[in-house]
Every structure is written in structure tokens, then in C-alpha cells.
Amino acid sequence: MLRRVSATVSLLAAAALALAGCTPADPAGGKTIKVAYQKTDSFTALDTMFQDAKKEFEAAHQGITVELQPIQANDDDYGTKLALALRSPATAPDVFYEDTFKVRSDVDAGYLLNLDSRLAAWEDWDKFDAGAKEAGKADDGGTYAVPLGTDTRAIWYNKKVFEAAGIALPWRPATWQDLLDTARKIKASNPAVIPFNMYAGKGTGEGTVMQGFYELLYGTGAGLYDQDAKKWVVGSAGFKDSLAFLQTLYQEGLAVPPADALDPNVWKKVFGDWFPKAQLGATVEGSYTPSFWQKGGSYEWPAYAQDMGVAPFPTQNGGAPGAVSMSGGWTLAVGAETKQPDLAFTFLTTALNAKNSLQFTVASSQIAVRTDVAADPGYQSANPFVKDVSSLVSVTRYRPATSDYPRISAAVQEATEAVITGKRTPEQAAADYDTAVAGLVGGDKTVRK
């Protein structure tokens, strides 16, 4: 525990120094708009979009400087560094990249500017999908962030591995049993191949729940949160069934070894090594998957279009709606502490105009949230799987948009880790989760279902 706390303190200190160090005064005395966002070796599309938006904005606003502040970090560390920066007006960016599930908690913390009046005057706002707009709303009904794009989750599978195991293509599993039967066939045909990857444990953070556990949970008919009662669900049979599926997958050696599952960088092996080398049968991942393999991606693999297939994730026993998906996505927000709210908002609209949105959506394999981008031939032909993953919007689910959610997610991740490592049975881990939730939100904010 001491090492973890020390590491977190070091991370926060480093983030403070980095963000403070990249906000010099403008020697010409002009105004500066600071823009903070995530950038990694495998995610550069946003940096490219902002570089283009900076040139466009500065050309139209003489004397105004856009200071880009890319944060080199994974999703969880990016959130930590951004949260630190937002705590002080001295380091808070004017515009920043914001995960949809953080919007409401950051609004509650006073970090985001209400954009309602400005959005009402922006003619492009009518071109954004109504459902996508909900991602930027808070409990007061106001809009505090503008969606960049959204995504869905599906099963991505290697056709060569499936063919070698004698599995008919195209593959479309109807139940969880179909998933296990397929994984067992792959293992029997070639023990050196990893049959079926589902992220689990705390190492992969939000990826554990979005690319795995929630597909299982919602496929049982259970839920994480009762929206009508405004309470978190505990005592769920579906929760235990979902953990039991993970237990079977890992105990039978149908998934990656637990040591790999707990590695925060296991996804790099999935995309950069195992799939291209036909060493992995299938994984549950987002609609953005082709962005890793496309030209300019982190792990260019021209053959992916021929070698890979995609299938919806099935419900537990094949019941309605027949498939399950999860959607998330990211937004752009304006900081509540900005001294230049109008300029900051104008930069945001520049970054998210039709041209820049199309470029970003295609480069990052996002699902379009602007209707004009969705209708563009360049988007529709971006990769061979656009139609398949876009169709899953009809069965997709979203994370509970509450300020409590990040802590609940962490508790779910802990439950999956306890099961795949054999430290707890599914029943014990589920009971631990129920206790943790009650401790986090209070027993009066839970309901047994």
C-alpha cells in the first residue's frame, strides 16, 4: 500500500511540474488558450486534429496563441494528471479532453463551464446526434461538454485461427456456451494459441469493465445501477454468473495467464503481436480496433482486413436482444476557471468542425456523432468493419453517468481480479463487491435485485 501511495504522489507531483512548466507567459502580451489532451504512441489522432485546429484558429485570430499540452499517459493516468491540473486556476487548461464518465463528477467538482448559451448560438450543434449529446450533460440538465465520437464493443476474431480449429465462418456465437465451446476447440487444435481474451483485473482499468465484464453482466439481464430508483444494484445473480464465466475462462486456460491479464500493457500484445501472428483466437474490444492496424497506426498490419472478423457479443442464453455492446466516448470541455471563455469555446468549435471531425473520426476508427460526418463517403469506407460495429448502437449500453461511478468501477475491477487469480470464488467476490458498494455510497443508496 505504501508503494502504491508513494507512486501516486510521485505521479501527481510530476504532473504538476509538467503542466506548470508548459504554461509560460506570452512575451508579446497576447492571449493564450491552453489545451490539454491525451497522446500515446498508439493514439496520435487527437494530437493531429489539435495541431490542425491550432493553425486554423490562430490564422483567424491574430495575436491569440493556442498552447497545446499533450499528456503522455494511459487513460487512468491521464485522468489523474488532468484532475490535478484542474484543481488550481494556475494550471487548469482552458479546453481539455474529457472522458464521458467523468463529466458529471467533474461538473459536481466545479471544473467544467456550462456551454448551453454558446451551443445555442453554434449552428453546427444541430448536426450532432441527439443521443451523443447526452454524454455531455450533467444532473442539472445543462450541457458541459461536446462529444468527439463514440464507440461500441464487439468480439474481434482471427479467421486463420478459427479455420485451423475447424470453426465455420462467418462466426456468430449465440450464447456464452458458444463462446466456451469455440475457445475449447481452439485450445484443442493448438495449445500454443490463446483462445479467447477478456480483460480482467485492475491493471487494465476501465478496459476491464468496458471490454469484458459489462458485456457479461448486461447479457444476463442484470444491471449495475437502477436508474429509476437512483440506487446501485447489489446481490445480483447476474453479477455472480458473470464472475463465474471469467473463472471458467481463466481456470481452463482459455484466456491469457493471469500475470498477463494484470499487465496494464497487455493490449499492446493483443494488437501488436498476438493477432498479427495468429497467436490469439478472439478478444472483446472496441469499434476503434482497426485504428491500430490501419496505415499510420501503431501496429500497421495490412492483412487485418482479410484476416480479421467481427461478431456481436451474445447474451447469456441467447435471449433478447440477442447481443450486447457497451459504448463510451470522449468529449471536449471548457474549464470553469478559464479567463477567456468565448475564445476557448471558439477553439473547441474549430477543433470539432466538419473537416476536423471527419479526419479524427476516420483516423481513430470512431463512430461518428455528427450526421454530416456519418454520411460522408470517406467515413463509410474508412475500414471494412464500419457497418458491423455501427449496427451495434441499437443494442449498446452506457455506463451510469453519476459522480459515484469511478469508485464503483474500481470495485468491479477488484472483484474480477480476485476471481481470475483464484483468491476468491465468484460468490465471495460478489459479496465483497456488495460490501464495498455499500461502504462507498451508503446502504440506503443500494438495492438488492
C-alpha positions in Angstrom: 0.0 0.0 0.0 2.9 2.4 0.9 4.5 1.8 -2.5 1.2 2.5 -4.3 0.6 5.7 -2.4 4.2 6.8 -3.0 3.9 6.1 -6.7 0.6 8.1 -6.8 2.2 11.1 -5.0 5.1 11.0 -7.4 2.8 10.9 -10.4 0.8 13.8 -9.1 4.0 15.8 -8.4 5.4 15.1 -11.8 2.1 16.1 -13.4 2.0 19.4 -11.5 5.6 20.2 -12.6 4.9 19.2 -16.2 1.7 21.2 -16.5 3.1 24.2 -14.7 6.2 24.1 -16.7 4.4 24.3 -20.1 2.4 27.5 -19.3 4.9 30.3 -19.9 3.7 33.9 -20.2 3.2 35.1 -23.7 6.1 37.6 -24.3 4.1 39.5 -26.8 1.4 40.2 -24.2 -1.3 38.4 -26.3 -3.9 36.0 -25.1 -3.2 32.3 -24.8 -5.6 29.3 -24.9 -4.2 26.2 -23.2 -5.5 22.9 -24.5 -4.8 19.6 -22.5 -5.3 16.2 -24.0 -4.1 12.7 -24.1 -1.4 11.4 -26.5 0.2 8.0 -26.6 2.4 6.0 -29.0 -0.8 4.3 -30.2 -3.1 7.3 -30.1 -1.9 10.3 -32.1 -5.1 11.2 -34.0 -6.2 13.7 -31.4 -2.8 15.4 -31.5 -3.1 15.7 -35.3 -6.6 17.2 -35.0 -5.5 19.8 -32.5 -2.4 20.7 -34.5 -4.6 21.4 -37.5 -7.2 23.3 -35.3 -4.4 25.4 -33.8 -3.2 26.5 -37.3 -6.8 27.2 -38.4 -7.7 29.1 -35.2 -4.5 31.2 -35.0 -4.9 32.2 -38.6 -8.3 33.5 -37.9 -7.4 35.1 -34.6 -4.3 37.2 -34.9 -2.5 37.7 -31.6 -4.1 34.7 -30.0 -1.8 31.7 -29.2 -3.0 28.2 -28.8 -0.7 26.3 -26.4 -1.1 22.6 -26.8 -0.4 20.5 -23.7 -0.3 16.8 -24.7 -0.2 14.5 -21.7 1.7 11.2 -22.4 -0.3 8.7 -20.4 -2.8 5.8 -20.5 -6.4 6.6 -19.8 -6.2 6.2 -16.0 -3.0 8.2 -15.6 -4.3 10.9 -18.0 -7.4 11.2 -15.7 -5.2 11.6 -12.7 -3.0 14.2 -14.2 -5.9 16.2 -15.6 -7.7 16.1 -12.3 -4.6 17.6 -10.6 -4.3 20.3 -13.2 -8.0 21.2 -12.8 -7.6 21.8 -9.0 -5.8 25.1 -9.5 -6.6 28.1 -11.7 -2.9 28.4 -12.2 -2.7 25.0 -14.0 -6.2 24.4 -15.3 -6.4 24.3 -19.1 -8.9 26.3 -21.0 -10.0 23.4 -23.2 -9.5 19.7 -22.4 -10.2 16.2 -23.4 -12.8 14.7 -21.1 -13.9 11.1 -20.7 -17.7 10.9 -20.8 -17.9 9.0 -17.5 -16.0 11.8 -15.8 -18.3 14.7 -16.9 -20.8 14.6 -14.1 -18.3 14.2 -11.3 -16.2 17.0 -12.7 -19.2 19.2 -13.1 -20.0 18.5 -9.4 -16.4 19.5 -8.6 -16.9 22.8 -10.4 -14.3 22.1 -13.1 -16.5 22.4 -16.3 -18.1 25.5 -17.8 -21.8 25.4 -18.7 -22.0 25.7 -22.5 -25.7 26.0 -23.1 -25.9 29.6 -24.2 -22.9 29.2 -26.5 -24.1 26.0 -28.0 -27.5 27.6 -28.8 -25.7 30.1 -31.0 -23.5 27.5 -32.8 -25.2 26.4 -35.9 -23.3 23.1 -36.1 -24.8 21.9 -32.8 -27.9 20.7 -34.7 -25.7 18.3 -36.7 -24.8 16.3 -33.6 -26.7 13.1 -32.8 -29.2 13.6 -30.0 -28.1 10.5 -28.1 -24.5 11.6 -28.3 -25.3 15.0 -26.9 -26.5 13.3 -23.7 -22.9 12.4 -22.9 -22.1 16.0 -22.1 -25.0 16.7 -19.8 -24.9 16.9 -16.0 -27.6 16.3 -13.4 -28.9 19.9 -13.7 -29.8 19.2 -17.4 -27.1 21.6 -18.7 -24.5 20.7 -21.3 -20.9 21.0 -20.2 -19.0 19.0 -22.9 -19.3 18.3 -26.6 -18.9 14.7 -27.9 -15.9 13.9 -30.1 -17.1 10.5 -31.1 -18.5 7.3 -29.6 -17.8 3.6 -29.9 -19.3 0.1 -29.5 -17.8 -3.2 -28.3 -17.7 -6.5 -30.2 -15.7 -9.7 -30.5 -12.8 -9.4 -32.9 -11.5 -12.8 -34.1 -8.7 -14.1 -36.2 -10.1 -16.1 -39.2 -6.9 -18.1 -39.7 -7.0 -19.4 -36.1 -10.7 -20.2 -36.4 -10.2 -22.0 -39.7 -7.3 -24.1 -38.3 -9.6 -25.2 -35.5 -12.4 -26.2 -37.9 -14.8 -23.4 -36.8 -17.2 -22.3 -39.6 -17.1 -18.7 -40.8 -18.5 -16.2 -40.5 -18.7 -16.9 -36.8 -21.6 -15.6 -34.8 -22.0 -17.1 -31.2 -25.5 -17.1 -29.8 -24.8 -17.8 -26.1 -22.0 -17.9 -23.6 -21.8 -21.6 -24.1 -20.9 -21.0 -27.7 -18.0 -18.8 -26.6 -16.7 -21.5 -24.3 -17.2 -24.3 -26.9 -15.3 -22.2 -29.5 -12.5 -21.4 -27.1 -12.1 -25.1 -26.2 -11.9 -26.1 -29.9 -9.2 -23.6 -30.4 -7.2 -24.8 -27.4 -7.6 -28.5 -28.5 -6.4 -27.7 -32.1 -3.4 -25.7 -31.0 -2.4 -25.4 -27.3 0.1 -22.6 -28.2 -2.7 -20.3 -29.2 -4.6 -18.1 -26.7 -8.3 -19.0 -27.4 -10.3 -16.0 -26.0 -9.1 -12.9 -24.3 -11.3 -10.9 -21.9 -9.7 -8.2 -19.9 -9.9 -8.6 -16.1 -8.3 -7.1 -13.0 -7.2 -3.7 -12.0 -4.3 -3.5 -14.4 -6.4 -2.7 -17.5 -8.6 -0.3 -15.5 -11.7 0.8 -17.3 -10.9 -1.6 -20.2 -11.7 -4.5 -17.8 -15.3 -3.4 -17.4 -16.0 -1.9 -20.8 -14.3 -4.6 -22.8 -15.5 -7.6 -20.8 -17.4 -7.6 -17.6 -20.3 -5.3 -18.6 -20.9 -7.4 -21.7 -21.4 -10.3 -19.4 -23.4 -8.5 -16.8 -25.9 -6.9 -19.1 -26.2 -10.1 -21.1 -27.7 -11.8 -18.0 -30.5 -9.2 -17.9 -29.0 -7.7 -14.7 -27.7 -4.2 -14.4 -25.2 -2.2 -12.4 -27.4 0.7 -11.5 -31.2 1.1 -11.1 -31.8 4.4 -12.9 -35.4 4.7 -11.7 -34.6 4.2 -8.0 -31.2 6.0 -8.4 -29.6 3.2 -6.5 -26.7 0.8 -7.1 -27.7 -2.9 -7.6 -26.3 -5.5 -5.1 -27.0 -9.1 -4.6 -27.3 -9.8 -8.3 -27.3 -13.3 -9.6 -26.1 -11.9 -12.9 -23.1 -10.4 -11.2 -22.1 -13.8 -9.8 -22.8 -15.5 -13.2 -20.5 -13.0 -14.9 -17.7 -13.7 -12.5 -18.3 -17.4 -12.8 -17.8 -17.1 -16.6 -14.5 -15.4 -16.1 -13.5 -18.0 -13.6 -14.2 -20.8 -16.1 -12.3 -18.9 -18.9 -9.2 -18.4 -16.8 -9.2 -21.7 -14.9 -9.4 -23.7 -18.0 -6.6 -21.8 -19.6 -8.8 -20.4 -22.3 -7.7 -16.8 -21.7 -4.3 -15.3 -21.1 -2.4 -16.3 -18.0 -3.4 -14.1 -15.0 0.0 -12.5 -14.9 -0.6 -11.2 -18.5 -4.1 -10.2 -17.7 -2.9 -8.0 -14.8 -0.4 -6.2 -17.0 -1.7 -2.7 -17.9 0.0 -3.1 -21.3 -1.4 -6.4 -22.3 -3.5 -4.7 -25.0 -0.2 -4.0 -26.8 0.4 -7.7 -27.1 -3.1 -8.3 -28.3 -2.9 -5.8 -31.2 0.8 -5.7 -31.9 1.8 -9.3 -31.5 -0.8 -12.0 -30.9 -3.4 -11.1 -33.6 -0.9 -10.4 -36.4 1.0 -13.6 -35.6 -2.2 -15.7 -35.4 -1.5 -16.5 -31.7 -4.9 -15.3 -30.4 -8.3 -16.5 -31.4 -10.5 -13.7 -30.2 -10.8 -10.7 -27.9 -13.6 -8.3 -26.8 -12.6 -4.8 -27.9 -13.9 -1.5 -29.2 -15.0 -0.4 -32.6 -11.8 1.6 -32.8 -9.8 -1.6 -33.1 -8.9 -1.1 -36.8 -7.1 2.2 -36.0 -4.2 0.2 -34.5 -3.7 -1.7 -37.8 -4.5 0.9 -40.4 -1.8 2.8 -42.3 -0.3 5.2 -39.8 -1.5 3.1 -36.8 0.8 1.9 -34.0 0.8 -1.7 -35.3 0.4 -1.4 -39.1 -0.9 -4.7 -40.4 -2.3 -4.5 -44.0 -3.7 -8.1 -43.8 -6.1 -7.3 -41.0 -8.9 -6.6 -43.4 -8.7 -10.1 -44.7 -7.6 -12.0 -41.6 -9.9 -10.5 -39.0 -13.6 -10.9 -38.5 -16.1 -9.2 -36.0 -19.1 -10.7 -34.2 -21.6 -9.3 -31.7 -21.2 -10.4 -28.1 -24.1 -12.7 -27.2 -26.4 -12.7 -24.3 -26.0 -15.4 -21.7 -28.6 -17.8 -23.0 -29.4 -16.3 -26.4 -32.4 -14.2 -25.1 -33.4 -10.8 -26.4 -31.9 -8.5 -27.6 -29.6 -11.3 -28.8 -26.4 -9.2 -28.4 -24.8 -6.8 -26.0 -22.5 -3.8 -26.5 -21.1 -1.0 -24.4 -20.4 2.5 -25.5 -18.3 5.2 -24.1 -16.5 8.0 -25.8 -14.8 11.2 -25.1 -15.7 14.9 -25.2 -14.1 18.3 -25.3 -14.9 20.7 -22.4 -14.1 24.2 -21.4 -12.6 24.8 -18.0 -14.8 26.7 -15.5 -11.7 28.7 -14.5 -10.9 30.0 -18.0 -10.4 33.7 -18.3 -11.2 33.5 -22.0 -14.5 31.5 -22.2 -15.5 32.8 -25.6 -12.2 32.2 -27.2 -11.9 28.8 -25.6 -15.3 27.8 -26.9 -14.5 29.1 -30.4 -11.4 26.9 -30.4 -13.5 24.0 -29.3 -15.9 24.5 -32.2 -12.9 24.9 -34.6 -11.5 21.6 -33.5 -14.9 19.9 -33.9 -15.9 21.4 -37.2 -16.9 19.0 -40.0 -13.4 18.8 -41.6 -11.5 18.2 -38.4 -14.2 15.8 -37.0 -14.1 13.7 -40.2 -10.4 13.5 -40.1 -10.3 12.5 -36.4 -13.2 10.0 -36.7 -11.6 8.2 -39.6 -8.1 8.2 -38.1 -9.2 6.8 -34.7 -12.0 4.5 -36.1 -14.6 6.2 -34.0 -18.3 6.0 -34.6 -19.4 9.4 -35.9 -21.5 11.7 -33.7 -22.1 14.3 -36.4 -24.7 13.5 -39.0 -22.7 15.1 -41.8 -19.6 13.1 -40.9 -21.7 9.8 -40.7 -23.0 10.4 -44.2 -19.6 11.2 -45.7 -18.2 8.5 -48.1 -14.8 8.8 -46.6 -16.2 7.8 -43.2 -18.4 5.0 -44.6 -15.4 3.4 -46.4 -12.8 4.0 -43.7 -12.4 0.3 -42.9 -14.2 -2.9 -43.7 -15.9 -3.1 -40.3 -17.6 0.3 -40.1 -21.1 -1.1 -40.9 -20.8 -4.0 -38.5 -19.7 -2.1 -35.4 -22.1 0.8 -36.2 -25.0 -1.5 -36.2 -24.4 -2.4 -32.5 -25.5 1.1 -31.5 -29.0 -0.4 -31.4 -28.1 -2.8 -28.6 -25.5 -0.8 -26.8 -25.4 0.3 -23.1 -23.7 3.2 -21.4 -22.0 3.5 -18.0 -24.0 5.1 -15.2 -23.3 8.8 -15.5 -23.0 9.5 -11.8 -20.2 11.0 -9.7 -20.0 7.7 -7.8 -19.3 5.7 -10.9 -15.5 5.8 -11.0 -15.3 4.2 -7.5 -17.9 1.6 -8.3 -15.9 0.7 -11.5 -12.8 0.2 -9.4 -14.7 -2.2 -7.1 -15.9 -4.2 -10.1 -12.3 -4.5 -11.3 -11.2 -5.7 -7.9 -13.9 -8.4 -8.0 -12.7 -9.7 -11.4 -9.1 -9.7 -10.3 -9.9 -11.7 -7.1 -11.7 -14.4 -9.2 -9.1 -14.8 -12.1 -6.3 -15.1 -9.6 -8.1 -17.7 -7.6 -8.1 -15.6 -4.4 -11.9 -15.6 -4.2 -14.8 -17.6 -5.6 -17.4 -15.8 -7.7 -19.8 -15.8 -4.7 -17.2 -14.4 -2.3 -16.0 -11.7 -4.7 -19.6 -10.7 -5.4 -20.3 -10.4 -1.6 -17.1 -8.4 -1.3 -18.3 -6.1 -4.1 -21.7 -5.6 -2.4 -20.0 -4.7 0.9 -17.7 -2.3 -0.9 -20.5 -0.5 -2.7 -22.5 0.0 0.5 -19.3 1.4 2.0 -18.8 3.8 -0.9 -22.3 5.2 -1.4 -24.1 4.2 1.8 -26.5 1.3 2.3 -29.5 3.5 1.6 -28.3 4.0 -2.0 -28.2 0.3 -2.8 -31.0 -2.1 -3.9 -31.0 -5.9 -4.0 -32.2 -7.2 -7.3 
